[in-house]
């Protein structure tokens, strides 16, 4: 969360919370929804969730198609064994 005041920018930080926390828990019995899921960042997020135990992923995008450039990442997501919708 950020806030601008004049020329200064303030950021609220929570101790111990990191976006890149590799040991962050993932609810294994939940279906995770990833918006933009067939693009590069969406597929990386889907793979991250699947590798940490997510059993089901719902990937949504405007195009609805995995493009050639991300086909390899799509195969890595499927190789995790997570159900993909």
NULUMZA-659454 format. One record per residue: x, y, z of N, C-alpha, C, O, CB in turn; residue number from 1; chain. Coordinates in pm, 1 decimal, decimal comma, always signed. Glycine has a CB too. Layout:
# residues N
nu  nv  nw  cau  cav  caw  cu  cv  cw  ou  ov  ow  cbu  cbv  cbw  i  ch
X  Y  Z  X  Y  Z  X  Y  Z  X  Y  Z  X  Y  Z  NUM  A
...
END
This chain:
# residues 85
nu  nv  nw  cau  cav  caw  cu  cv  cw  ou  ov  ow  cbu  cbv  cbw  i  ch
+85,5  -115,3  +0,0  +0,0  +0,0  +0,0  +91,1  +122,9  +0,0  +179,2  +134,0  +85,2  -97,8  -0,9  +122,4  1  A
+71,4  +213,8  -92,8  +153,3  +334,5  -98,5  +65,5  +457,9  -95,3  -52,8  +454,4  -129,0  +241,0  +335,1  -224,2  2  A
+127,5  +566,4  -53,7  +56,9  +693,0  -48,1  +156,0  +802,5  -84,4  +270,3  +800,7  -38,7  -6,5  +717,5  +92,9  3  A
+113,3  +896,9  -165,6  +198,5  +1008,6  -203,1  +156,3  +1132,9  -127,8  +37,6  +1163,6  -116,7  +193,4  +1033,0  -354,3  4  A
+254,8  +1203,5  -76,4  +233,0  +1332,0  -10,1  +335,4  +1429,5  -62,9  +452,3  +1425,7  -24,3  +242,4  +1319,3  +145,1  5  A
+290,9  +1517,2  -151,4  +384,5  +1610,8  -212,4  +485,6  +1535,2  -296,3  +449,2  +1458,1  -385,0  +455,6  +1694,9  -105,3  6  A
+613,9  +1558,3  -267,2  +720,5  +1489,9  -339,6  +761,0  +1358,2  -274,1  +848,8  +1288,6  -325,0  +840,8  +1580,0  -350,4  7  A
+698,8  +1323,6  -162,9  +736,0  +1202,0  -90,3  +637,1  +1089,7  -116,5  +518,8  +1113,2  -141,5  +744,6  +1229,7  +59,5  8  A
+687,3  +968,8  -110,3  +603,0  +851,6  -128,2  +623,1  +761,2  -6,4  +736,1  +729,6  +30,6  +636,9  +776,2  -262,2  9  A
+513,5  +720,6  +54,7  +517,8  +638,0  +174,8  +464,5  +499,6  +142,6  +366,0  +484,4  +70,4  +436,7  +702,3  +289,6  10  A
+530,6  +400,0  +196,8  +492,4  +261,9  +173,8  +468,3  +194,2  +307,7  +552,5  +200,6  +397,3  +600,6  +187,1  +92,7  11  A
+354,5  +130,0  +321,0  +322,1  +55,8  +442,9  +381,5  -83,2  +430,3  +357,1  -151,6  +330,9  +167,5  +48,9  +466,9  12  A
+457,4  -125,5  +526,7  +521,4  -256,1  +524,2  +477,6  -337,8  +643,8  +459,4  -285,1  +753,6  +673,7  -242,1  +521,9  13  A
+460,7  -467,2  +621,3  +426,8  -559,1  +728,7  +547,6  -648,3  +754,2  +594,9  -715,8  +662,8  +300,0  -643,6  +693,5  14  A
+598,4  -649,4  +877,5  +715,3  -732,3  +908,4  +688,2  -879,9  +879,7  +581,4  -931,8  +912,2  +756,0  -714,2  +1055,1  15  A
+785,3  -946,1  +819,1  +774,0  -1088,7  +792,8  +691,6  -1125,3  +671,2  +682,0  -1243,1  +636,9  +716,6  -1154,6  +909,6  16  A
+632,1  -1027,7  +605,3  +550,2  -1055,5  +487,6  +629,0  -1016,6  +363,8  +669,9  -901,6  +348,2  +414,3  -979,1  +493,5  17  A
+649,2  -1110,8  +278,5  +723,3  -1084,9  +156,3  +651,4  -1149,6  +39,9  +600,9  -1261,2  +51,3  +867,9  -1136,8  +166,9  18  A
+647,0  -1080,2  -70,4  +585,7  -1132,4  -190,5  +664,2  -1252,6  -243,3  +609,0  -1338,9  -311,6  +576,5  -1023,2  -297,0  19  A
+791,5  -1257,0  -211,2  +877,5  -1362,9  -262,7  +909,4  -1467,4  -156,7  +1011,6  -1535,3  -166,6  +1005,9  -1303,9  -316,6  20  A
+825,6  -1481,5  -57,1  +845,6  -1579,5  +47,9  +827,8  -1719,5  -11,6  +715,4  -1761,9  -38,6  +747,0  -1555,6  +166,1  21  A
+937,0  -1789,8  -31,5  +932,8  -1919,4  -97,8  +866,5  -2027,5  -13,1  +828,4  -2132,1  -65,6  +1072,1  -1962,3  -133,8  22  A
+852,3  -2004,2  +115,5  +790,8  -2104,8  +201,0  +646,6  -2069,1  +236,4  +589,1  -2127,1  +328,6  +872,4  -2122,1  +327,8  23  A
+588,6  -1974,8  +164,1  +450,6  -1934,0  +192,3  +356,7  -2052,0  +174,4  +367,0  -2125,3  +76,1  +407,9  -1817,2  +100,9  24  A
+265,3  -2070,7  +268,6  +173,0  -2185,0  +258,4  +70,5  -2166,0  +146,6  +26,2  -2054,5  +118,9  +100,5  -2206,3  +391,5  25  A
+34,5  -2276,3  +83,8  -67,3  -2276,7  -20,7  -173,4  -2377,6  +21,8  -141,4  -2491,4  +56,1  -6,2  -2312,2  -162,8  26  A
-298,2  -2336,2  +19,4  -407,7  -2426,5  +57,2  -421,4  -2535,2  -48,2  -463,3  -2508,7  -160,9  -541,9  -2348,8  +73,7  27  A
-386,1  -2657,0  -11,0  -382,6  -2765,8  -108,7  -520,9  -2814,3  -149,9  -535,7  -2871,2  -258,1  -304,4  -2881,0  -53,3  28  A
-621,3  -2793,7  -67,7  -756,0  -2842,2  -101,4  -841,6  -2734,9  -166,8  -961,9  -2754,1  -184,4  -825,8  -2893,1  +23,3  29  A
-781,8  -2623,6  -202,6  -856,3  -2513,2  -262,9  -828,8  -2506,2  -412,7  -726,2  -2554,2  -460,8  -819,6  -2379,6  -195,5  30  A
-921,7  -2446,1  -484,7  -899,6  -2415,7  -625,2  -854,4  -2271,1  -631,8  -924,0  -2182,0  -583,1  -1028,8  -2440,5  -712,2  31  A
-739,8  -2247,0  -690,7  -685,4  -2112,1  -701,0  -718,6  -2054,6  -838,1  -698,8  -2120,2  -940,4  -532,0  -2111,9  -677,0  32  A
-769,3  -1931,0  -839,3  -806,1  -1861,2  -962,6  -693,4  -1765,9  -999,2  -653,3  -1682,4  -918,1  -941,5  -1784,2  -946,6  33  A
-641,8  -1778,3  -1122,4  -533,6  -1691,1  -1168,1  -584,4  -1612,4  -1287,7  -606,5  -1668,1  -1395,3  -404,7  -1773,0  -1204,8  34  A
-602,9  -1481,6  -1267,9  -644,7  -1393,9  -1376,8  -523,4  -1365,2  -1464,2  -415,1  -1337,5  -1412,7  -707,6  -1261,3  -1322,3  35  A
-540,4  -1371,6  -1595,1  -426,1  -1357,0  -1685,0  -344,2  -1484,5  -1686,6  -223,8  -1481,7  -1712,0  -338,6  -1238,1  -1643,2  36  A
-410,2  -1596,7  -1659,4  -343,0  -1723,1  -1636,7  -276,5  -1787,8  -1755,7  -198,5  -1881,2  -1737,2  -436,8  -1815,2  -1583,2  37  A
-303,4  -1742,8  -1877,7  -237,1  -1804,9  -1992,4  -122,1  -1719,5  -2044,1  -57,7  -1755,4  -2142,7  -337,3  -1829,5  -2104,1  38  A
-96,3  -1608,4  -1979,5  +18,3  -1524,9  -2015,7  +141,6  -1565,8  -1936,6  +135,5  -1657,7  -1854,9  -13,1  -1376,6  -1991,7  39  A
+251,4  -1499,2  -1959,9  +376,8  -1534,1  -1895,5  +372,3  -1529,3  -1744,2  +403,7  -1629,0  -1679,1  +482,9  -1444,3  -1943,3  40  A
+334,5  -1417,0  -1686,5  +331,0  -1403,1  -1540,6  +223,7  -1492,3  -1479,0  +244,5  -1549,1  -1371,8  +306,2  -1257,1  -1501,5  41  A
+110,0  -1505,0  -1545,3  +3,8  -1590,7  -1494,7  +45,4  -1736,5  -1488,3  +14,1  -1805,9  -1391,6  -118,8  -1576,8  -1580,5  42  A
+116,0  -1783,7  -1591,2  +161,8  -1922,5  -1590,9  +271,3  -1945,0  -1486,7  +277,0  -2051,2  -1424,7  +212,9  -1961,6  -1729,7  43  A
+357,7  -1846,3  -1467,5  +459,2  -1858,9  -1361,7  +392,8  -1867,4  -1224,8  +435,1  -1945,2  -1139,2  +557,7  -1739,5  -1365,8  44  A
+288,9  -1787,5  -1204,5  +214,3  -1791,4  -1078,9  +145,0  -1926,0  -1062,3  +145,4  -1983,3  -953,3  +111,3  -1677,3  -1073,5  45  A
+85,7  -1976,5  -1169,5  +18,4  -2106,6  -1164,7  +117,5  -2217,1  -1130,8  +86,8  -2305,1  -1050,4  -50,8  -2136,7  -1298,8  46  A
+235,8  -2213,6  -1191,2  +336,1  -2316,2  -1161,7  +381,4  -2306,2  -1016,7  +399,5  -2408,0  -949,9  +457,1  -2303,0  -1256,4  47  A
+399,9  -2183,0  -967,5  +439,6  -2162,3  -828,1  +335,9  -2223,5  -734,3  +372,1  -2291,6  -638,3  +457,1  -2011,4  -797,9  48  A
+208,2  -2200,3  -760,7  +101,2  -2256,5  -677,9  +100,0  -2409,5  -685,8  +88,4  -2477,5  -583,9  -35,3  -2200,1  -721,5  49  A
+112,1  -2462,3  -807,3  +106,6  -2606,8  -826,3  +224,3  -2676,6  -758,4  +207,5  -2783,6  -699,8  +104,8  -2640,3  -975,2  50  A
+341,8  -2617,4  -765,9  +459,5  -2677,9  -704,3  +452,0  -2675,8  -551,5  +523,4  -2750,6  -484,8  +584,9  -2605,9  -750,8  51  A
+366,9  -2591,5  -497,1  +352,7  -2583,4  -352,6  +229,0  -2656,1  -301,9  +190,0  -2639,4  -186,4  +347,9  -2439,5  -309,9  52  A
+167,5  -2736,3  -387,2  +62,7  -2824,5  -340,6  -79,3  -2793,5  -382,2  -170,7  -2865,6  -342,2  +67,0  -2827,4  -199,6  53  A
-102,1  -2690,2  -460,2  -238,3  -2662,0  -505,0  -286,6  -2777,3  -591,9  -216,8  -2819,2  -684,3  -245,3  -2527,3  -582,9  54  A
-406,1  -2828,8  -562,5  -455,6  -2943,6  -639,6  -539,0  -2900,2  -760,2  -560,6  -2980,0  -851,4  -538,8  -3034,8  -549,8  55  A
-585,8  -2776,2  -762,2  -667,8  -2729,8  -874,8  -640,0  -2582,6  -903,5  -631,2  -2500,3  -812,4  -818,2  -2751,0  -845,4  56  A
-626,4  -2551,8  -1031,5  -600,6  -2414,7  -1075,7  -700,9  -2378,1  -1183,7  -724,5  -2455,1  -1276,8  -454,9  -2398,7  -1128,0  57  A
-759,2  -2260,8  -1170,4  -847,4  -2207,9  -1272,8  -776,2  -2090,0  -1337,3  -758,6  -1985,8  -1274,1  -986,4  -2166,1  -1213,6  58  A
-735,3  -2105,8  -1462,5  -659,6  -2002,2  -1533,0  -752,3  -1929,7  -1630,0  -813,4  -1992,2  -1716,6  -537,8  -2063,5  -1608,6  59  A
-762,6  -1799,7  -1615,5  -852,2  -1720,7  -1699,8  -773,8  -1614,5  -1775,2  -676,6  -1559,0  -1723,9  -963,1  -1655,3  -1615,3  60  A
-817,1  -1587,1  -1897,1  -755,7  -1479,9  -1975,3  -856,5  -1429,1  -2076,8  -957,2  -1494,4  -2104,0  -626,2  -1528,6  -2046,0  61  A
-828,7  -1313,4  -2131,8  -919,2  -1259,3  -2233,1  -911,8  -1339,6  -2361,7  -1013,5  -1363,3  -2426,9  -886,6  -1112,8  -2261,1  62  A
-790,9  -1381,7  -2398,1  -774,4  -1457,2  -2522,2  -814,0  -1603,1  -2509,1  -864,7  -1663,3  -2603,7  -632,3  -1448,5  -2568,2  63  A
-790,3  -1660,2  -2390,4  -827,2  -1798,4  -2365,2  -738,4  -1901,5  -2431,7  -771,2  -2020,2  -2432,8  -964,8  -1819,9  -2408,7  64  A
-625,9  -1857,5  -2487,5  -538,6  -1948,5  -2558,8  -396,2  -1934,0  -2505,3  -351,2  -1823,2  -2476,2  -543,8  -1921,7  -2711,0  65  A
-326,5  -2045,7  -2492,8  -185,4  -2041,2  -2456,1  -106,7  -2010,6  -2583,0  -112,9  -2086,2  -2679,9  -137,9  -2176,3  -2389,6  66  A
-33,0  -1900,3  -2582,4  +43,5  -1862,3  -2701,2  +171,7  -1944,5  -2710,4  +217,6  -2002,0  -2611,6  +76,6  -1711,5  -2698,8  67  A
+227,6  -1948,9  -2828,9  +345,7  -2031,2  -2855,3  +460,7  -2001,6  -2758,8  +530,6  -2093,9  -2716,8  +392,3  -2009,7  -2998,0  68  A
+481,0  -1876,9  -2723,6  +593,2  -1838,4  -2638,5  +581,5  -1894,7  -2496,1  +682,3  -1909,7  -2427,1  +603,4  -1687,1  -2633,0  69  A
+460,6  -1925,5  -2452,8  +441,7  -1974,7  -2316,1  +401,8  -2122,7  -2312,1  +366,4  -2174,4  -2206,2  +335,9  -1891,3  -2245,4  70  A
+407,3  -2189,8  -2425,1  +366,2  -2330,4  -2430,9  +452,3  -2418,2  -2340,7  +400,4  -2510,4  -2277,7  +373,3  -2381,6  -2574,7  71  A
+582,1  -2391,8  -2333,0  +669,5  -2470,2  -2246,9  +633,8  -2455,1  -2100,2  +637,6  -2552,1  -2024,4  +813,1  -2430,2  -2268,6  72  A
+599,3  -2334,6  -2060,4  +558,7  -2310,8  -1921,0  +426,7  -2381,3  -1892,1  +407,4  -2435,4  -1783,2  +545,7  -2158,8  -1892,4  73  A
+336,5  -2380,8  -1988,7  +208,4  -2450,5  -1973,4  +232,4  -2599,8  -1949,3  +166,6  -2660,1  -1864,4  +119,1  -2429,5  -2098,9  74  A
+325,3  -2659,2  -2022,6  +358,2  -2800,8  -2004,5  +416,4  -2826,1  -1865,3  +388,5  -2929,9  -1805,3  +457,5  -2847,0  -2112,5  75  A
+496,6  -2733,0  -1813,3  +552,3  -2748,5  -1678,1  +443,3  -2741,1  -1571,9  +450,4  -2811,4  -1471,1  +658,2  -2640,9  -1651,3  76  A
+342,3  -2656,4  -1593,6  +230,1  -2648,9  -1499,3  +155,6  -2782,2  -1499,8  +125,0  -2835,8  -1393,2  +133,5  -2531,4  -1535,9  77  A
+126,4  -2835,9  -1616,5  +54,4  -2962,0  -1626,5  +134,0  -3078,5  -1568,8  +75,9  -3173,0  -1515,5  +19,8  -2990,2  -1770,7  78  A
+266,2  -3072,3  -1579,1  +351,2  -3180,7  -1527,9  +348,3  -3190,9  -1375,7  +389,0  -3293,0  -1320,4  +494,2  -3160,6  -1574,4  79  A
+301,3  -3087,5  -1307,3  +294,6  -3091,4  -1162,0  +183,2  -3183,2  -1111,7  +183,5  -3224,9  -995,9  +274,5  -2951,5  -1107,8  80  A
+88,3  -3214,1  -1199,8  -23,3  -3300,2  -1160,7  -145,5  -3225,6  -1109,7  -247,8  -3287,6  -1080,8  +21,9  -3394,8  -1056,2  81  A
-136,7  -3093,9  -1098,2  -251,8  -3014,4  -1056,0  -356,3  -3013,5  -1166,9  -322,5  -3005,8  -1285,1  -209,1  -2869,8  -1019,9  82  A
-483,4  -3021,3  -1128,3  -591,5  -3011,6  -1225,7  -598,6  -2867,1  -1275,3  -598,7  -2774,2  -1194,6  -728,3  -3057,0  -1163,7  83  A
-604,5  -2847,8  -1405,2  -613,0  -2713,4  -1461,3  -744,0  -2697,5  -1536,2  -783,5  -2784,2  -1614,2  -493,5  -2684,8  -1554,3  84  A
-810,7  -2585,8  -1511,7  -938,3  -2555,8  -1575,4  -920,7  -2439,9  -1670,0  -1016,7  -2397,9  -1734,7  -1046,8  -2524,5  -1471,1  85  A
END
